[in-house]
Amino acid sequence: MSAPAGLPPSPPVVLSNRERLAGVVQAVGRRPADVPRRPWESLLVLGISTLVYAWFGYWLVVEMHVVGFETLDRLNRALMVWHNDPTKLSALGFDYPPLATLLLTPLTIFTGPARALVVVPLASALFAGLTMMTLNTMLRRAQVLAPLRVAVLVALGCNPLVVLYAAGGARHFIWISFVVVALGALFAWYVTADIRFVMIAGLAYSVAALAGYSSLLWFVLSLLMIAAVLARLGADGTEVEGTTVGFAAPTVYVIALWTAFNGLLLLDPFSWITESSDASTSGGLPSFSLVELATATGKLVLHGAPVAILVLPALVFAGVARRNTFALWLAIMLGAAVLTPALAVALRLTDSPLLMRNALPILLLSVIGAIWLARSAGDGSTLVSAVLVVGLLVSIPWTFHAMKTYEHQNLESAFTAAVSTRESQEGTRTLDGSTVGIMSEEAMADWIRDNVSRRSSVLTDNAQTYAVMLLTGRPDLFFDRIDESDGPWLEAAKDPAEHVDFLLLSTDTDNDLLSQLYPDAADGSDALLTVAYSTPRYTLVTVPAGYSRAAGDAGTEEVAP
């Protein structure tokens, strides 16, 4: 405001930093009291966890042949980034969240370990180790004694559901680990009021968002929690706005960028929501009544994360009766983890109803909630920690037994059979009828490595034959849909003799685009395309010089890319 006419202007008021921040409830420009840093301990937990899961994973994947084909698909894409002909970053594709594959590319720089599947356990073990390291830091911040910290980590780490997804190469621990890092940072922020932890959480969520779209739910809940906590502590609107914007900016930016990429390359900016493997619209999902969904949710929690049955009401009680704001928000997040699988089914957002792996976020959030209860208990923290250890230990045989018979599952029954019998699961069947193992893929890959040398001489639909490509370690031998996009690939499929020497076809003609064009060749009955090698899942046929498709065959124009 200017001074009245005729009077000298008033001198500017200079506020000290202390006065300027008088209404700020967070620590700015100084590091508040916190637990001492122990990088050696964190690295030790990370290293031991990673090595144990990688060692067990080698036995599980390489010797027992318990491995998910989704994992092989992502690793093949990562391999193609370095070794395809031509090499393309676009090999990552849009089927999976981009970082679920991009973060694996360092593991496939060398083709030998990749084709031997040695790197498969590392694809998940590294992130499971990061999760354990973060939980250990949270336990230290909760002032849990060292022996109990070790007991909690061991009891959780030996949970069979955790072991399967930490050692088998699945992508779920990738996004879950960064969500845990973000929640660990918010845990530290609530304890210390250090605003830098909010920014760390925001960065962690930005990685988690592009590693698994499900993490966006926890991002939104965390954003609301930050605003609610600050408002309750008396922060003014400027501080609440600045903190929440700083927290949300990285995640909003990467999602906006990914949306723009989808719009630019696929002409559908929201295809990452509607078409991805994380959020595919259900086609043949049966109808579930509310009672059936409630029953299925109860079974999921009871068998996959029974400790949640104790932790959730305890968090609600601590949040409401004791005015423990952080406990209440952890209860909201845990409740969301419990309800989300059923909600996804009710809204028909998934083709995989209430899979047992959906219990993983519930289990980990339950442990985080129990850690916070231990810190809030004061002198009773030892008792709370001991109860958590006992609960986790008791759940090990309980969950292991449930994995044998739980209706909606992936490789859980094969995992328990491998652990129980110490025998390879090659050729066995899961509860949903899928065949376990990679013998067909290994046999076809070995034949191709031994008999094919010219680059781009095997035409194939990589969306169905990715496991064979990975196990050859030579994606450059294949003319696939990523090489020059679907258009040129379809032209080559129309006139293969001009481009390739072989066709690699899946015997599953419902999904393989090339097998749809050559169904007789896929089952080995084409008189002109003679079989060079075949396995129960694949057929490799030779393309003779001058070969052309019969005039009566269905045109490639009828096949959707």
Buried (B, 14 or more C-beta within 10 A) or exposed (E): EEEEEEEEEEEEEEEEEEEEBEEBBBBEEEEEEBEEEEEEBBEEBBEBBBEBBBEBBBBBBBEBBBBBEBBBBBBBBBBBBBBBBEEBEEBBBBBBBBBBBBBBBEBBBBBEBBBEBBBBBBBBBBBBBBBBBBBBBBBBBBEBBEEBBBBBBEBBBBBBBBBBBBBBBBBBBBBBBBBBBBBBBBBBBBBBBBBBBBBBBBBBBBBBBBBBBBBBBBBBBBBEBBBBBBBEBEBEEEBBEBBBEBBBBBBBEBBEEBBEBBBEEEEBBEBBBEBBBBBBEBEEBEEBEEEBBEEBBEBBBBBBBBBBBBBBEBBBBBBEEEEBBBBBBBBBBBBBBBBBBBBBBBEEBBEBBBBBBBBBBBBBBBBBBBBBBBBBBEEEBBEBBBBBBEBBBEBBEBBBEBBBEBEBBBBBBBBBBBBEEEEBBBEBEBBEEEBBBBBBBBBBBBBBBEEBEEBBBBBBBBBBBBBBBBBBBBBBBBBBBBBBEBEEBBBBBBBBBEBBBBBBBBBEBEEBBBBBBBBBBBBBEBEBBEBBBBBEBBBBBBBEEEEEBEEEEEEBEEBEE
